[in-house]
Amino acid sequence: MNRRFVIAAGIGCTLLLLLAIVAMAFLFVPFQRFRTTEVQEQGETVLVATQPPIPDATQNVIPTLPAVTSNQTQLPADTNLTELYTQLNPGVVNIQVFVNQGFGGQGAGSGFILDEEGHIVTNNHVVAQADEVTVIFYNGFEANAEVIGLDDDSDLAVLQVEELAEGAFPLALGDSDQVQTGEWVVAIGNPFSLGGSITLGIVSAVGRSIPSGITPFAIPQAIQTDAAINPGNSGGPLLNLNGQVIGVNVQILTSGATIANSGVGFAVPVNVVRRVVPVLIDQGHFDWPWLGVNQPTSVNLLLVQANDLPTQQGVYIHEVVPGGPADQAGLEGSTGSESVNGLPIPAGGDVILEVDGRPLASLDELLSEIAFRNPGDDMEFTVLRDGDEQQLTVTLEARPQQFDQFGE
């Protein structure tokens, strides 16, 4: 009897233990395996079943914020820079220059193919002093090049080779008037003789006037970019994401301690290329129009105070070159100076308010108005002089090649 009781009790305890284990499983395992979490999927809150972390396992990332789609912070989703580079690089060349004067030497730059006749665009400062120029194509093929046109004022030059490398082709030219601040651009060139290098950035500003580097005249409507430009990039193309050349890389702004990219680079706008290069191919030089004034400046607060001007609009004329177009038209420069906050400020000069009836906002606008005209063209100026407005007609001339007083 006692034996039967002991067996029955043992079986009962075992069953109770099994029931307890099963109950624990139902209480805890489902909670661990089917726990749900709220997440954001394309703006909607959804429940996602998750599992506890598995040691050493790779987990999928669940998005918790909407994707950033602003063009100001990321490239368009369909942009493939690898394909863009593959398509464009055959149109870009490296330029090797050799100088035999003095101790001799060599330098490097960049350029791009303009047409099937072998014309190549680069910077004037890359090849101006060269005794021999070699063009190196994307596939390593080398060819001797002839310098057929130079322009100091725009820092542009044209080379020509007898034949293009197999697979090399001209790049398409864009319209720099359509370039907008903030759009994405790439530069392809030969920085530090590292040929075929591509860099990415945005257009930082448009409409800049930058020094030509050789003459005292300015290059109008230059494009500013933060795409990395370094020594050797000079003469290479700045391109939009459609593969069109919008500028020719020409300068970088540095602190002077080191000549390398600081995020402030400039390109000659392609519309200047369109204007200058065909004439360089045909004639070897380009005649820019000339107004004949020195140190013109956008009207600022100090000039307003020194000259008792009613507005900050327009361009102040400090000095007129004797015998130049502006002088012949009757434009007048400063007659003295006035002290403003202890500073001597020019006074008495004319202020150009309008060009051909259009308000003139700044010196950059005036320089562009002049640059895209021809010698012999007339410009109608509305001028403010001693509080009164006057109308003057200026006939532009070609810039003198050599003279003591340069002026715009």
C-alpha positions as CSV (number, residue, x, y, z in Angstrom):
1,M,0.0,0.0,0.0
2,N,2.8,2.4,1.0
3,R,4.7,1.5,-2.1
4,R,1.8,2.3,-4.4
5,F,1.3,5.6,-2.6
6,V,5.0,6.6,-3.1
7,I,4.8,5.7,-6.9
8,A,1.6,7.7,-7.3
9,A,3.0,10.7,-5.5
10,G,6.2,10.6,-7.7
11,I,4.1,10.5,-10.9
12,G,2.0,13.4,-9.6
13,C,5.0,15.5,-8.8
14,T,6.5,14.8,-12.2
15,L,3.2,15.9,-13.9
16,L,3.1,19.0,-11.8
17,L,6.7,19.9,-12.8
18,L,5.9,19.4,-16.5
19,L,2.8,21.6,-16.2
20,A,4.9,24.3,-14.5
21,I,7.5,24.2,-17.3
22,V,4.8,24.5,-20.0
23,A,3.1,27.4,-18.2
24,M,6.4,29.2,-17.9
25,A,7.0,28.7,-21.6
26,F,3.6,30.2,-22.5
27,L,4.1,33.1,-20.1
28,F,7.5,34.2,-21.3
29,V,8.4,32.8,-24.7
30,P,5.6,34.5,-26.7
31,F,6.5,37.8,-25.1
32,Q,10.1,37.5,-26.3
33,R,9.4,36.2,-29.8
34,F,6.4,38.4,-30.8
35,R,7.2,41.7,-29.1
36,T,6.2,44.7,-31.4
37,T,7.8,48.0,-31.9
38,E,6.4,51.3,-33.3
39,V,8.6,52.7,-36.1
40,Q,8.2,55.3,-38.9
41,E,7.9,54.0,-42.4
42,Q,7.5,56.7,-45.1
43,G,5.7,59.0,-42.7
44,E,3.3,56.3,-41.3
45,T,3.5,54.6,-37.9
46,V,3.5,50.8,-38.2
47,L,4.0,47.9,-35.9
48,V,7.0,45.7,-36.7
49,A,7.5,42.3,-35.1
50,T,11.0,42.0,-33.7
51,Q,13.2,39.3,-32.2
52,P,15.6,39.7,-29.4
53,P,19.2,40.3,-30.5
54,I,21.1,37.3,-31.7
55,P,24.8,37.5,-30.7
56,D,27.2,38.0,-33.6
57,A,24.3,38.4,-36.1
58,T,24.0,41.2,-38.7
59,Q,20.7,43.1,-38.1
60,N,18.8,45.1,-40.7
61,V,18.6,48.8,-39.8
62,I,15.0,50.0,-39.3
63,P,14.6,53.6,-40.5
64,T,13.3,55.9,-37.7
65,L,13.5,59.3,-39.6
66,P,12.3,60.3,-43.1
67,A,15.1,60.4,-45.8
68,V,16.6,63.8,-46.5
69,T,15.7,64.8,-50.1
70,S,16.9,68.4,-50.3
71,N,19.2,69.1,-53.3
72,Q,21.2,71.4,-51.1
73,T,22.4,68.6,-48.8
74,Q,22.7,65.5,-51.1
75,L,23.1,64.6,-54.7
76,P,20.0,63.8,-56.8
77,A,19.1,60.1,-56.2
78,D,19.7,59.2,-59.8
79,T,23.3,60.6,-60.0
80,N,26.0,58.1,-60.8
81,L,29.4,59.8,-60.6
82,T,31.2,56.8,-61.8
83,E,29.2,56.7,-65.0
84,L,29.5,60.5,-65.4
85,Y,33.3,60.3,-65.0
86,T,33.5,57.4,-67.5
87,Q,31.6,59.4,-70.0
88,L,33.5,62.7,-69.6
89,N,37.1,61.8,-68.9
90,P,37.9,61.0,-72.5
91,G,37.2,64.6,-73.3
92,V,39.8,65.9,-70.7
93,V,43.5,66.1,-71.3
94,N,46.6,66.6,-69.2
95,I,49.1,69.3,-70.4
96,Q,52.8,69.1,-70.0
97,V,54.8,72.3,-70.7
98,F,58.6,72.6,-71.2
99,V,60.5,75.9,-70.9
100,N,64.0,76.0,-72.2
101,Q,64.9,79.6,-71.1
102,G,67.4,80.0,-68.3
103,F,67.7,76.8,-66.3
104,G,64.8,75.3,-68.0
105,G,61.9,73.6,-66.4
106,Q,58.5,72.1,-66.8
107,G,54.9,72.5,-65.6
108,A,51.6,70.8,-65.7
109,G,48.0,71.9,-66.4
110,S,44.7,70.6,-67.8
111,G,42.5,71.2,-70.8
112,F,39.5,69.8,-72.6
113,I,38.8,68.9,-76.3
114,L,36.7,71.5,-78.1
115,D,36.2,69.9,-81.5
116,E,37.1,67.1,-83.9
117,E,39.8,69.4,-85.5
118,G,42.0,68.9,-82.4
119,H,41.4,72.3,-80.8
120,I,42.0,72.2,-77.0
121,V,41.0,74.9,-74.5
122,T,43.2,75.6,-71.5
123,N,44.5,78.6,-69.5
124,N,46.8,81.3,-70.9
125,H,49.0,81.1,-67.8
126,V,49.5,77.3,-68.4
127,V,51.1,77.6,-71.8
128,A,52.1,81.3,-72.4
129,Q,55.8,80.8,-71.6
130,A,56.1,77.3,-73.0
131,D,58.7,76.4,-75.6
132,E,57.1,72.9,-76.1
133,V,53.7,71.6,-75.2
134,T,52.6,68.0,-74.9
135,V,49.0,66.9,-74.5
136,I,48.4,63.6,-72.7
137,F,45.0,62.0,-73.4
138,Y,42.9,59.9,-71.0
139,N,44.4,56.6,-72.3
140,G,48.1,57.8,-72.1
141,F,48.4,58.6,-75.7
142,E,50.7,61.7,-76.1
143,A,50.7,64.3,-78.9
144,N,52.7,67.5,-79.6
145,A,50.5,70.6,-79.5
146,E,50.8,74.0,-81.1
147,V,49.7,77.1,-79.3
148,I,47.5,78.9,-81.8
149,G,45.8,81.6,-79.6
150,L,46.4,83.4,-76.3
151,D,44.4,86.0,-74.4
152,D,45.9,87.5,-71.3
153,D,42.7,89.3,-70.2
154,S,40.5,86.2,-70.0
155,D,43.4,83.8,-69.2
156,L,42.3,81.6,-72.0
157,A,44.4,79.8,-74.6
158,V,43.8,77.4,-77.5
159,L,46.0,74.5,-78.5
160,Q,45.8,72.2,-81.5
161,V,47.0,68.6,-82.0
162,E,47.1,66.8,-85.3
163,E,45.1,63.9,-84.1
164,L,43.0,62.9,-81.2
165,A,43.5,59.7,-79.2
166,E,41.2,56.8,-80.1
167,G,38.0,57.2,-78.1
168,A,38.7,60.9,-77.2
169,F,36.0,63.3,-78.1
170,P,34.9,67.0,-77.6
171,L,32.9,68.0,-74.5
172,A,29.6,69.8,-74.8
173,L,29.5,73.4,-73.8
174,G,26.7,74.6,-71.5
175,D,25.3,78.1,-70.8
176,S,26.9,79.9,-67.8
177,D,24.0,82.3,-67.7
178,Q,21.8,79.4,-66.5
179,V,24.2,78.4,-63.7
180,Q,22.7,78.8,-60.3
181,T,24.3,79.1,-56.9
182,G,24.0,75.8,-55.0
183,E,23.9,73.4,-58.0
184,W,26.3,70.5,-58.1
185,V,29.4,70.5,-60.2
186,V,32.5,68.3,-60.9
187,A,36.0,69.3,-61.9
188,I,38.2,66.9,-63.8
189,G,41.9,67.6,-64.3
190,N,45.5,67.1,-63.5
191,P,46.1,68.3,-59.9
192,F,49.7,67.9,-58.8
193,S,50.2,65.9,-62.0
194,L,47.7,63.3,-60.9
195,G,45.9,63.1,-64.2
196,G,42.3,62.1,-64.6
197,S,41.2,63.3,-61.1
198,I,37.6,64.2,-60.4
199,T,36.4,66.3,-57.5
200,L,32.8,67.2,-56.5
201,G,31.3,70.4,-55.1
202,I,28.7,73.0,-55.6
203,V,28.6,76.4,-57.2
204,S,29.3,78.7,-54.3
205,A,28.5,82.0,-56.2
206,V,28.1,83.4,-59.7
207,G,28.8,86.7,-61.3
208,R,32.2,87.3,-59.6
209,S,34.8,89.6,-61.1
210,I,38.3,88.2,-60.6
211,P,41.7,89.5,-61.7
212,S,43.1,88.1,-64.9
213,G,46.5,87.6,-63.1
214,I,48.6,89.1,-65.9
215,T,46.8,92.3,-66.9
216,P,45.0,94.8,-64.6
217,F,41.6,93.9,-66.2
218,A,39.0,91.7,-64.6
219,I,37.5,88.4,-65.8
220,P,33.7,89.0,-65.7
221,Q,31.0,86.6,-64.4
222,A,33.4,84.1,-63.0
223,I,31.9,81.0,-61.2
224,Q,33.0,80.4,-57.7
225,T,33.0,76.7,-56.5
226,D,34.1,74.6,-53.6
227,A,35.0,71.6,-55.8
228,A,38.6,71.0,-55.0
229,I,40.9,72.8,-57.4
230,N,44.7,72.6,-57.0
231,P,47.8,73.4,-58.9
232,G,47.5,71.4,-62.2
233,N,43.7,71.8,-62.4
234,S,44.2,75.1,-64.3
235,G,42.6,74.9,-67.7
236,G,40.4,71.9,-67.0
237,P,36.7,71.9,-67.2
238,L,34.1,72.6,-64.5
239,L,31.0,70.6,-65.5
240,N,27.4,70.3,-64.4
241,L,25.8,66.9,-63.8
242,N,24.4,66.9,-67.4
243,G,28.0,66.6,-68.5
244,Q,28.2,70.2,-70.0
245,V,31.2,72.5,-69.5
246,I,30.1,75.5,-67.6
247,G,33.6,77.0,-66.9
248,V,37.3,76.7,-67.2
249,N,39.1,76.3,-63.8
250,V,41.5,79.1,-63.4
251,Q,42.3,80.2,-59.9
252,I,42.1,79.4,-56.2
253,L,42.0,81.7,-53.3
254,T,44.5,80.8,-50.5
255,S,45.9,82.3,-47.4
256,G,49.4,82.5,-49.0
257,A,50.9,80.0,-46.6
258,T,50.2,77.1,-49.0
259,I,49.1,77.0,-52.6
260,A,46.4,74.4,-52.4
261,N,42.6,74.0,-52.3
262,S,40.9,76.0,-49.5
263,G,37.3,75.6,-50.8
264,V,37.3,78.8,-52.8
265,G,38.1,78.3,-56.5
266,F,37.1,80.2,-59.6
267,A,36.3,79.3,-63.2
268,V,36.1,81.4,-66.3
269,P,32.5,81.2,-67.4
270,V,31.8,79.2,-70.5
271,N,30.0,82.1,-72.2
272,V,33.3,83.9,-72.1
273,V,34.9,80.8,-73.7
274,R,32.2,80.9,-76.4
275,R,33.0,84.5,-77.1
276,V,36.8,84.5,-77.0
277,V,37.9,81.0,-78.3
278,P,36.5,81.1,-81.9
279,V,38.3,84.4,-82.4
280,L,41.5,83.0,-81.0
281,I,41.3,80.1,-83.4
282,D,40.7,82.5,-86.3
283,Q,43.0,85.4,-85.4
284,G,45.2,84.3,-82.6
285,H,44.2,87.2,-80.3
286,F,41.0,88.8,-79.0
287,D,40.2,92.5,-78.8
288,W,38.2,93.4,-75.6
289,P,36.1,96.6,-75.4
290,W,37.5,99.4,-73.2
291,L,35.7,102.1,-71.3
292,G,38.8,103.9,-70.0
293,V,38.3,104.5,-66.2
294,N,40.5,103.7,-63.3
295,Q,39.3,102.4,-59.8
296,P,35.6,102.4,-60.4
297,T,33.7,101.0,-57.5
298,S,30.2,100.1,-56.4
299,V,28.6,102.9,-54.4
300,N,28.8,102.2,-50.7
301,L,27.8,104.0,-47.5
302,L,31.1,105.9,-47.2
303,L,30.7,107.2,-50.8
304,V,27.1,108.2,-50.1
305,Q,28.2,110.2,-47.0
306,A,31.2,111.8,-48.7
307,N,29.2,112.8,-51.9
308,D,25.8,113.4,-50.3
309,L,24.3,110.8,-52.7
310,P,20.5,109.9,-52.5
311,T,21.1,106.2,-53.1
312,Q,23.7,103.4,-52.8
313,Q,22.8,102.3,-56.4
314,G,25.3,102.6,-59.2
315,V,29.1,102.8,-59.9
316,Y,31.3,105.6,-58.7
317,I,34.0,106.9,-61.1
318,H,37.2,107.8,-59.4
319,E,39.5,108.5,-62.3
320,V,39.0,108.9,-66.1
321,V,41.9,107.9,-68.4
322,P,42.9,110.9,-70.4
323,G,41.9,110.5,-74.1
324,G,40.0,107.3,-73.4
325,P,36.4,106.6,-74.5
326,A,35.0,107.8,-71.1
327,D,37.0,111.0,-71.3
328,Q,35.8,111.7,-74.9
329,A,32.2,111.2,-73.8
330,G,32.6,113.7,-71.0
331,L,32.6,111.3,-68.0
332,E,34.2,112.9,-64.9
333,G,36.2,111.5,-62.0
334,S,36.9,112.6,-58.5
335,T,37.8,116.3,-57.8
336,G,38.9,115.8,-54.3
337,S,38.1,113.9,-51.1
338,E,36.0,114.2,-48.0
339,S,36.8,112.9,-44.5
340,V,34.3,110.3,-43.2
341,N,35.1,108.9,-39.8
342,G,38.7,110.0,-40.3
343,L,39.0,108.3,-43.7
344,P,39.7,110.2,-46.9
345,I,36.9,109.3,-49.3
346,P,36.9,110.3,-53.0
347,A,34.4,113.0,-53.8
348,G,33.1,114.9,-56.9
349,G,33.1,112.0,-59.3
350,D,30.2,110.9,-61.5
351,V,28.0,108.0,-60.5
352,I,26.7,105.8,-63.4
353,L,23.1,104.9,-62.4
354,E,21.8,103.2,-65.6
355,V,23.2,101.5,-68.7
356,D,20.9,101.7,-71.8
357,G,18.0,102.6,-69.5
358,R,18.5,99.6,-67.1
359,P,19.4,100.3,-63.4
360,L,23.0,99.5,-62.6
361,A,23.4,97.8,-59.2
362,S,27.1,97.1,-58.9
363,L,30.6,97.3,-60.5
364,D,30.3,93.6,-61.5
365,E,27.3,94.4,-63.6
366,L,29.1,97.3,-65.3
367,L,32.1,95.1,-66.1
368,S,29.8,92.4,-67.6
369,E,27.9,95.0,-69.6
370,I,31.2,96.2,-71.1
371,A,32.8,92.8,-71.6
372,F,30.0,91.3,-73.7
373,R,30.1,94.2,-76.2
374,N,32.5,95.0,-79.0
375,P,34.9,97.8,-79.8
376,G,32.9,100.5,-81.6
377,D,29.6,99.8,-79.7
378,D,27.8,102.7,-78.0
379,M,26.7,102.6,-74.4
380,E,24.0,105.0,-73.0
381,F,24.8,106.1,-69.5
382,T,22.5,107.8,-67.0
383,V,25.0,109.7,-64.8
384,L,24.5,111.5,-61.5
385,R,26.6,114.6,-61.2
386,D,26.3,117.3,-58.5
387,G,22.8,116.1,-57.7
388,D,21.6,116.2,-61.3
389,E,21.1,113.3,-63.8
390,Q,22.7,113.6,-67.2
391,Q,22.7,111.4,-70.3
392,L,26.1,110.5,-71.9
393,T,26.9,108.3,-74.9
394,V,30.2,106.4,-74.7
395,T,31.7,104.7,-77.8
396,L,33.9,101.8,-76.6
397,E,37.3,101.2,-78.1
398,A,39.6,98.2,-78.1
399,R,41.8,97.9,-75.0
400,P,45.3,99.3,-75.7
401,Q,48.0,96.6,-75.7
402,Q,50.5,98.7,-73.8
403,F,49.9,101.9,-71.8
404,D,50.7,103.4,-68.5
405,Q,47.1,103.9,-67.2
406,F,45.1,100.8,-67.8
407,G,41.6,101.2,-66.5
408,E,38.5,99.2,-67.3
